[in-house]
Amino acid sequence: MMKIISDMILCVFLNYHIICVFSAAQIRFPANTEIIG
């Protein structure tokens, strides 16, 4: 039972990390292109 819960928590943390990385890249990318352009 604990293994299932820990797997679920790990999955949520990984998904959250991936979402954070993608959103941060999307926020940063237009700003970088504006600075360069």
Phi, psi and omega in degrees: 000314180297325181297318180298316181296315181295323176297318179296317179297315180299317179299316180297316180297318180295315179299318180297318180297316180297316180298317180299316181297315181295315181294322179295320179295319180294324179288319185285323188300309179299323179296318179295318181293326178292319180294315182291315183288000000 
